[in-house]
Amino acid sequence: MAAFGSRLRVLLVLAGVLACAGASAQPAAAGAASAPAAGEAASAPAKPRPPLPPREQYSEKGADTCLECHDDVTPGYSGAAIFKGKHAHRMDKRAPFGPGGLQCEACHGPGARHAASKNPQSINSLKASSSQTAQERNQTCLGCHQAGSRIGWHASTHERSGLACGDCHQIHQDRDPVLAKSSEPDVCFSCHKQKRGDFQKPSTHPVRFGLMGCSDCHSPHGSTTTAMLNKPTLNQTCNSCHADKRGPLLWEHAPVAEDCSLCHTAHGSVRNALLTKTPPLLCQQCHAPAGHPSVARTSQSLPGGNAGGSIFLVAGGCTNCHSRVHGSNHPAGAKLMR
């Protein structure tokens, strides 16, 4: 029995050795079999990429193709916002999304190549980073938006300065900021930085409070007047709000009828009533002070000084007496005092 037990143990040991040897041989055989296959795959030529669609080819699914990627939301862009505006009106044949319209590609051009290559330069992004010039980008908008105030765009200061429609307008937002009176000035101030400072001065139009916009006085798409004003002259622009200064009056003040900017500055002043200078210095630019009690030769000429100063030099200056400075209809108002 002892001899039989020892033989049995020897047989079990041999069986274990053979099992281990077989297990280690299988991965080696598999590796040897896969090596030729890997070599064949490496030596096989790579499949050529399909050719890109021609630039003039439109996508098959229109806006659905675009929204597969452009569905994000950022402070300046929303993929869904376009569907809330006039451009996506389904029943308006003039709109890009109207009957027979090309949807996104009506403005951005054929997009099949862009959808296949994902190259930003393969489509008109209407951004400043686009490969197209501002004039080329503007043609997209001017193809539809030609009438009204935009009729003077081709002769405007903004057009000559290389400004593009997309530099001011953002149609991929719920509300284009430049079309809202409260946010329009911030769009203009991005270029006209000095005017932002002017509107922070003590005396100014209520632009910073959202009660007035730049376009209330200026025509951003072009005008034949100085500073692209809405009206033919500066006075007509001012009188559209300040109608009481329009006249005609029985006794007129010459600079009022000539040009408001002779006394006032439109965007802001540190003086009262948007004045360019403080009275009486403002008035004395035209009116000779000789023989009049408004002459301030030295500081001693002011009230409290030794020279018998005049009260007419303080507060409103000349307007302390000549209160009807813009003109008068009073029969005895020749001196604009009543």
GUVOBA-52889 format. One record per residue (C-alpha): residue number from 1; x, y, z. Coordinates in nm, 2 decimals, padded with zeros to 4 digits. Example, Ala and Ser with C-alpha at 12.3 -4.5 7.8 and 13.67 -1.06 7.14 Angstrom:
+-----+--------+--------+--------+
|   i |      x |      y |      z |
+-----+--------+--------+--------+
|   1 |  01.23 | -00.45 |  00.78 |
|   2 |  01.37 | -00.11 |  00.71 |
+-----+--------+--------+--------+
end
This chain:
+-----+--------+--------+--------+
|   i |      x |      y |      z |
+-----+--------+--------+--------+
|   1 |  00.00 |  00.00 |  00.00 |
|   2 |  00.28 |  00.24 |  00.08 |
|   3 |  00.44 |  00.17 | -00.26 |
|   4 |  00.10 |  00.23 | -00.43 |
|   5 |  00.06 |  00.56 | -00.25 |
|   6 |  00.40 |  00.69 | -00.35 |
|   7 |  00.33 |  00.60 | -00.71 |
|   8 |  00.00 |  00.79 | -00.70 |
|   9 |  00.17 |  01.10 | -00.57 |
|  10 |  00.43 |  01.09 | -00.84 |
|  11 |  00.15 |  01.06 | -01.11 |
|  12 | -00.03 |  01.36 | -00.96 |
|  13 |  00.28 |  01.57 | -00.97 |
|  14 |  00.35 |  01.48 | -01.33 |
|  15 | -00.01 |  01.56 | -01.42 |
|  16 |  00.03 |  01.91 | -01.26 |
|  17 |  00.36 |  01.98 | -01.45 |
|  18 |  00.20 |  01.88 | -01.78 |
|  19 | -00.10 |  02.11 | -01.72 |
|  20 |  00.12 |  02.41 | -01.64 |
|  21 |  00.33 |  02.35 | -01.95 |
|  22 |  00.02 |  02.33 | -02.17 |
|  23 | -00.13 |  02.65 | -02.03 |
|  24 |  00.19 |  02.85 | -02.10 |
|  25 |  00.21 |  02.71 | -02.45 |
|  26 | -00.13 |  02.84 | -02.55 |
|  27 | -00.06 |  03.22 | -02.52 |
|  28 |  00.27 |  03.17 | -02.71 |
|  29 |  00.08 |  03.00 | -02.99 |
|  30 | -00.18 |  03.27 | -02.99 |
|  31 |  00.08 |  03.54 | -03.01 |
|  32 |  00.26 |  03.36 | -03.29 |
|  33 | -00.07 |  03.33 | -03.48 |
|  34 | -00.16 |  03.69 | -03.42 |
|  35 |  00.18 |  03.83 | -03.52 |
|  36 |  00.13 |  03.76 | -03.90 |
|  37 | -00.22 |  03.91 | -03.88 |
|  38 | -00.08 |  04.23 | -03.72 |
|  39 |  00.19 |  04.25 | -03.98 |
|  40 | -00.07 |  04.20 | -04.26 |
|  41 | -00.28 |  04.48 | -04.11 |
|  42 |  00.02 |  04.72 | -04.09 |
|  43 |  00.12 |  04.65 | -04.44 |
|  44 | -00.23 |  04.69 | -04.58 |
|  45 | -00.28 |  05.04 | -04.74 |
|  46 | -00.50 |  05.29 | -04.54 |
|  47 | -00.84 |  05.36 | -04.68 |
|  48 | -00.85 |  05.70 | -04.85 |
|  49 | -01.07 |  05.96 | -04.70 |
|  50 | -01.38 |  06.04 | -04.90 |
|  51 | -01.35 |  06.37 | -05.09 |
|  52 | -01.50 |  06.68 | -04.93 |
|  53 | -01.81 |  06.81 | -05.09 |
|  54 | -01.77 |  07.11 | -05.32 |
|  55 | -01.80 |  07.46 | -05.16 |
|  56 | -02.12 |  07.54 | -05.34 |
|  57 | -02.30 |  07.23 | -05.21 |
|  58 | -02.57 |  07.27 | -04.94 |
|  59 | -02.62 |  07.03 | -04.66 |
|  60 | -02.89 |  06.76 | -04.68 |
|  61 | -03.08 |  06.84 | -04.36 |
|  62 | -03.04 |  07.22 | -04.34 |
|  63 | -03.06 |  07.35 | -03.98 |
|  64 | -03.07 |  07.00 | -03.84 |
|  65 | -02.72 |  06.95 | -03.97 |
|  66 | -02.60 |  07.27 | -03.81 |
|  67 | -02.77 |  07.21 | -03.47 |
|  68 | -02.58 |  06.88 | -03.43 |
|  69 | -02.28 |  07.09 | -03.33 |
|  70 | -02.41 |  07.44 | -03.28 |
|  71 | -02.66 |  07.38 | -03.00 |
|  72 | -02.46 |  07.55 | -02.72 |
|  73 | -02.54 |  07.86 | -02.52 |
|  74 | -02.29 |  08.13 | -02.44 |
|  75 | -02.33 |  08.50 | -02.34 |
|  76 | -02.31 |  08.60 | -02.71 |
|  77 | -02.47 |  08.30 | -02.88 |
|  78 | -02.77 |  08.07 | -02.84 |
|  79 | -02.85 |  07.80 | -03.09 |
|  80 | -03.22 |  07.82 | -03.02 |
|  81 | -03.25 |  08.20 | -03.01 |
|  82 | -03.27 |  08.23 | -03.38 |
|  83 | -03.61 |  08.05 | -03.38 |
|  84 | -03.75 |  08.33 | -03.16 |
|  85 | -03.70 |  08.61 | -03.41 |
|  86 | -03.82 |  08.72 | -03.75 |
|  87 | -03.55 |  08.53 | -03.93 |
|  88 | -03.72 |  08.20 | -03.84 |
|  89 | -04.07 |  08.30 | -03.92 |
|  90 | -04.21 |  07.99 | -04.10 |
|  91 | -04.49 |  08.18 | -04.28 |
|  92 | -04.28 |  08.47 | -04.41 |
|  93 | -04.14 |  08.39 | -04.76 |
|  94 | -03.88 |  08.66 | -04.71 |
|  95 | -03.74 |  08.49 | -04.40 |
|  96 | -03.45 |  08.23 | -04.42 |
|  97 | -03.68 |  07.98 | -04.25 |
|  98 | -03.98 |  08.07 | -04.46 |
|  99 | -04.13 |  07.86 | -04.74 |
| 100 | -03.85 |  07.74 | -04.97 |
| 101 | -03.58 |  07.91 | -04.75 |
| 102 | -03.23 |  07.78 | -04.70 |
| 103 | -03.25 |  07.82 | -04.33 |
| 104 | -02.91 |  07.87 | -04.17 |
| 105 | -02.74 |  07.85 | -04.51 |
| 106 | -02.94 |  08.14 | -04.64 |
| 107 | -02.70 |  08.37 | -04.45 |
| 108 | -02.40 |  08.15 | -04.39 |
| 109 | -02.38 |  08.01 | -04.74 |
| 110 | -02.35 |  07.64 | -04.85 |
| 111 | -02.25 |  07.43 | -04.55 |
| 112 | -02.20 |  07.07 | -04.67 |
| 113 | -01.82 |  07.11 | -04.68 |
| 114 | -01.82 |  07.28 | -04.34 |
| 115 | -02.03 |  07.00 | -04.19 |
| 116 | -01.78 |  06.74 | -04.33 |
| 117 | -01.45 |  06.91 | -04.25 |
| 118 | -01.55 |  07.11 | -03.94 |
| 119 | -01.31 |  07.38 | -04.07 |
| 120 | -01.44 |  07.72 | -03.95 |
| 121 | -01.29 |  07.89 | -04.25 |
| 122 | -01.50 |  07.68 | -04.49 |
| 123 | -01.81 |  07.88 | -04.42 |
| 124 | -01.91 |  08.24 | -04.37 |
| 125 | -01.93 |  08.28 | -03.99 |
| 126 | -02.01 |  08.65 | -04.02 |
| 127 | -01.76 |  08.71 | -03.75 |
| 128 | -01.45 |  08.94 | -03.74 |
| 129 | -01.24 |  08.62 | -03.75 |
| 130 | -01.38 |  08.51 | -04.08 |
| 131 | -01.16 |  08.49 | -04.39 |
| 132 | -01.41 |  08.72 | -04.57 |
| 133 | -01.38 |  09.10 | -04.56 |
| 134 | -01.63 |  09.32 | -04.39 |
| 135 | -01.78 |  09.42 | -04.72 |
| 136 | -01.83 |  09.06 | -04.83 |
| 137 | -01.99 |  08.98 | -04.49 |
| 138 | -02.22 |  09.28 | -04.52 |
| 139 | -02.35 |  09.17 | -04.86 |
| 140 | -02.52 |  08.88 | -04.68 |
| 141 | -02.73 |  09.12 | -04.47 |
| 142 | -02.77 |  09.39 | -04.74 |
| 143 | -02.92 |  09.13 | -04.98 |
| 144 | -03.24 |  09.17 | -04.78 |
| 145 | -03.20 |  09.47 | -04.56 |
| 146 | -03.17 |  09.75 | -04.82 |
| 147 | -03.46 |  09.99 | -04.77 |
| 148 | -03.54 |  10.23 | -04.49 |
| 149 | -03.25 |  10.38 | -04.29 |
| 150 | -03.00 |  10.14 | -04.46 |
| 151 | -03.03 |  10.31 | -04.79 |
| 152 | -02.73 |  10.54 | -04.69 |
| 153 | -02.50 |  10.26 | -04.57 |
| 154 | -02.27 |  10.27 | -04.87 |
| 155 | -02.18 |  10.63 | -04.80 |
| 156 | -02.17 |  10.61 | -04.42 |
| 157 | -01.88 |  10.67 | -04.19 |
| 158 | -01.92 |  10.32 | -04.04 |
| 159 | -01.90 |  10.16 | -04.38 |
| 160 | -01.59 |  10.35 | -04.47 |
| 161 | -01.43 |  10.25 | -04.14 |
| 162 | -01.47 |  09.88 | -04.23 |
| 163 | -01.75 |  09.80 | -03.99 |
| 164 | -01.95 |  09.49 | -04.05 |
| 165 | -02.32 |  09.43 | -03.95 |
| 166 | -02.21 |  09.16 | -03.71 |
| 167 | -01.99 |  09.40 | -03.52 |
| 168 | -02.30 |  09.56 | -03.38 |
| 169 | -02.58 |  09.32 | -03.43 |
| 170 | -02.62 |  08.97 | -03.26 |
| 171 | -02.91 |  08.79 | -03.41 |
| 172 | -02.83 |  08.46 | -03.22 |
| 173 | -02.97 |  08.61 | -02.90 |
| 174 | -03.32 |  08.64 | -02.76 |
| 175 | -03.30 |  09.01 | -02.81 |
| 176 | -03.04 |  09.19 | -03.01 |
| 177 | -02.87 |  09.43 | -02.76 |
| 178 | -02.83 |  09.71 | -03.01 |
| 179 | -03.21 |  09.72 | -03.07 |
| 180 | -03.29 |  09.77 | -02.70 |
| 181 | -03.27 |  10.13 | -02.57 |
| 182 | -03.12 |  10.03 | -02.24 |
| 183 | -02.84 |  09.82 | -02.39 |
| 184 | -02.78 |  10.00 | -02.72 |
| 185 | -02.53 |  10.25 | -02.57 |
| 186 | -02.30 |  09.98 | -02.44 |
| 187 | -02.27 |  09.85 | -02.80 |
| 188 | -02.18 |  10.19 | -02.93 |
| 189 | -01.94 |  10.26 | -02.64 |
| 190 | -01.73 |  09.96 | -02.73 |
| 191 | -01.58 |  10.19 | -03.00 |
| 192 | -01.68 |  10.54 | -02.89 |
| 193 | -01.51 |  10.51 | -02.55 |
| 194 | -01.48 |  10.89 | -02.49 |
| 195 | -01.86 |  10.92 | -02.51 |
| 196 | -01.90 |  10.67 | -02.23 |
| 197 | -01.70 |  10.91 | -02.01 |
| 198 | -01.91 |  11.21 | -02.13 |
| 199 | -02.23 |  11.05 | -02.02 |
| 200 | -02.10 |  11.00 | -01.67 |
| 201 | -02.07 |  11.38 | -01.62 |
| 202 | -02.30 |  11.57 | -01.39 |
| 203 | -02.50 |  11.73 | -01.67 |
| 204 | -02.60 |  11.50 | -01.95 |
| 205 | -02.88 |  11.34 | -02.14 |
| 206 | -03.04 |  11.04 | -01.96 |
| 207 | -02.86 |  10.78 | -02.17 |
| 208 | -02.70 |  10.59 | -01.88 |
| 209 | -03.04 |  10.55 | -01.72 |
| 210 | -03.18 |  10.37 | -02.02 |
| 211 | -03.42 |  10.65 | -02.10 |
| 212 | -03.24 |  10.75 | -02.43 |
| 213 | -03.04 |  10.57 | -02.69 |
| 214 | -02.77 |  10.68 | -02.93 |
| 215 | -03.01 |  10.62 | -03.22 |
| 216 | -03.25 |  10.88 | -03.09 |
| 217 | -03.01 |  11.14 | -03.23 |
| 218 | -02.78 |  10.94 | -03.47 |
| 219 | -02.85 |  10.72 | -03.77 |
| 220 | -02.59 |  10.44 | -03.74 |
| 221 | -02.66 |  10.31 | -04.10 |
| 222 | -02.57 |  10.64 | -04.26 |
| 223 | -02.68 |  11.00 | -04.30 |
| 224 | -02.59 |  11.30 | -04.52 |
| 225 | -02.55 |  11.52 | -04.21 |
| 226 | -02.25 |  11.58 | -03.98 |
| 227 | -02.21 |  11.31 | -03.71 |
| 228 | -02.47 |  11.10 | -03.89 |
| 229 | -02.77 |  11.28 | -03.73 |
| 230 | -03.13 |  11.17 | -03.78 |
| 231 | -03.24 |  11.51 | -03.90 |
| 232 | -03.10 |  11.73 | -04.17 |
| 233 | -02.95 |  11.98 | -03.92 |
| 234 | -02.84 |  11.98 | -03.56 |
| 235 | -03.11 |  12.22 | -03.45 |
| 236 | -03.39 |  12.00 | -03.61 |
| 237 | -03.25 |  11.70 | -03.42 |
| 238 | -03.25 |  11.89 | -03.09 |
| 239 | -03.59 |  12.04 | -03.15 |
| 240 | -03.75 |  11.70 | -03.21 |
| 241 | -03.75 |  11.68 | -02.82 |
| 242 | -03.69 |  12.04 | -02.72 |
| 243 | -03.99 |  12.17 | -02.92 |
| 244 | -04.04 |  12.48 | -02.70 |
| 245 | -03.70 |  12.61 | -02.83 |
| 246 | -03.80 |  12.58 | -03.19 |
| 247 | -03.98 |  12.91 | -03.24 |
| 248 | -04.05 |  13.13 | -03.43 |
| 249 | -04.04 |  13.38 | -03.15 |
| 250 | -04.10 |  13.76 | -03.14 |
| 251 | -03.75 |  13.82 | -03.00 |
| 252 | -03.50 |  13.56 | -03.10 |
| 253 | -03.15 |  13.50 | -02.97 |
| 254 | -02.93 |  13.46 | -03.28 |
| 255 | -02.72 |  13.16 | -03.17 |
| 256 | -03.03 |  12.97 | -03.08 |
| 257 | -03.16 |  12.98 | -03.44 |
| 258 | -02.81 |  12.92 | -03.58 |
| 259 | -02.66 |  12.62 | -03.39 |
| 260 | -02.74 |  12.47 | -03.05 |
| 261 | -02.37 |  12.36 | -03.02 |
| 262 | -02.26 |  12.72 | -02.99 |
| 263 | -02.36 |  12.71 | -02.63 |
| 264 | -02.43 |  12.34 | -02.55 |
| 265 | -02.25 |  12.01 | -02.58 |
| 266 | -02.46 |  11.72 | -02.66 |
| 267 | -02.30 |  11.43 | -02.47 |
| 268 | -02.22 |  11.57 | -02.13 |
| 269 | -02.07 |  11.86 | -01.94 |
| 270 | -01.95 |  11.95 | -01.59 |
| 271 | -02.16 |  12.26 | -01.62 |
| 272 | -02.53 |  12.31 | -01.58 |
| 273 | -02.76 |  12.26 | -01.88 |
| 274 | -02.48 |  12.10 | -02.09 |
| 275 | -02.31 |  12.43 | -02.14 |
| 276 | -01.97 |  12.45 | -02.30 |
| 277 | -01.86 |  12.73 | -02.06 |
| 278 | -01.99 |  12.89 | -01.74 |
| 279 | -02.17 |  13.22 | -01.77 |
| 280 | -02.08 |  13.50 | -01.79 |
| 281 | -01.78 |  13.37 | -01.98 |
| 282 | -02.00 |  13.19 | -02.22 |
| 283 | -02.20 |  13.50 | -02.30 |
| 284 | -01.90 |  13.72 | -02.33 |
| 285 | -01.77 |  13.51 | -02.62 |
| 286 | -02.01 |  13.72 | -02.83 |
| 287 | -02.13 |  14.01 | -02.61 |
| 288 | -01.87 |  14.27 | -02.53 |
| 289 | -01.86 |  14.32 | -02.15 |
| 290 | -01.76 |  14.69 | -02.15 |
| 291 | -01.98 |  14.90 | -01.94 |
| 292 | -02.18 |  14.61 | -01.81 |
| 293 | -02.18 |  14.50 | -01.44 |
| 294 | -02.07 |  14.15 | -01.54 |
| 295 | -01.70 |  14.22 | -01.57 |
| 296 | -01.48 |  14.02 | -01.34 |
| 297 | -01.13 |  14.18 | -01.37 |
| 298 | -00.99 |  14.02 | -01.05 |
| 299 | -01.10 |  13.81 | -00.77 |
| 300 | -01.16 |  14.12 | -00.57 |
| 301 | -01.44 |  14.21 | -00.81 |
| 302 | -01.65 |  13.92 | -00.67 |
| 303 | -01.91 |  13.98 | -00.40 |
| 304 | -01.74 |  14.04 | -00.07 |
| 305 | -01.43 |  14.19 | -00.23 |
| 306 | -01.30 |  14.54 | -00.19 |
| 307 | -01.38 |  14.65 | -00.54 |
| 308 | -01.76 |  14.65 | -00.50 |
| 309 | -01.82 |  14.32 | -00.68 |
| 310 | -02.14 |  14.24 | -00.86 |
| 311 | -02.39 |  13.97 | -00.77 |
| 312 | -02.44 |  13.92 | -01.14 |
| 313 | -02.12 |  13.72 | -01.16 |
| 314 | -02.24 |  13.43 | -00.95 |
| 315 | -02.51 |  13.16 | -00.98 |
| 316 | -02.67 |  13.19 | -01.32 |
| 317 | -02.45 |  13.48 | -01.43 |
| 318 | -02.62 |  13.67 | -01.71 |
| 319 | -02.93 |  13.45 | -01.69 |
| 320 | -03.00 |  13.60 | -01.35 |
| 321 | -03.16 |  13.88 | -01.55 |
| 322 | -03.17 |  13.76 | -01.90 |
| 323 | -03.38 |  13.45 | -01.81 |
| 324 | -03.54 |  13.41 | -02.16 |
| 325 | -03.21 |  13.33 | -02.32 |
| 326 | -03.36 |  13.11 | -02.59 |
| 327 | -03.60 |  13.38 | -02.71 |
| 328 | -03.91 |  13.57 | -02.59 |
| 329 | -04.26 |  13.64 | -02.71 |
| 330 | -04.32 |  13.92 | -02.46 |
| 331 | -04.38 |  14.26 | -02.62 |
| 332 | -04.12 |  14.41 | -02.39 |
| 333 | -03.88 |  14.11 | -02.42 |
| 334 | -03.62 |  14.27 | -02.64 |
| 335 | -03.35 |  14.22 | -02.38 |
| 336 | -03.47 |  13.86 | -02.32 |
| 337 | -03.55 |  13.95 | -01.96 |
| 338 | -03.92 |  13.85 | -01.97 |
+-----+--------+--------+--------+
end
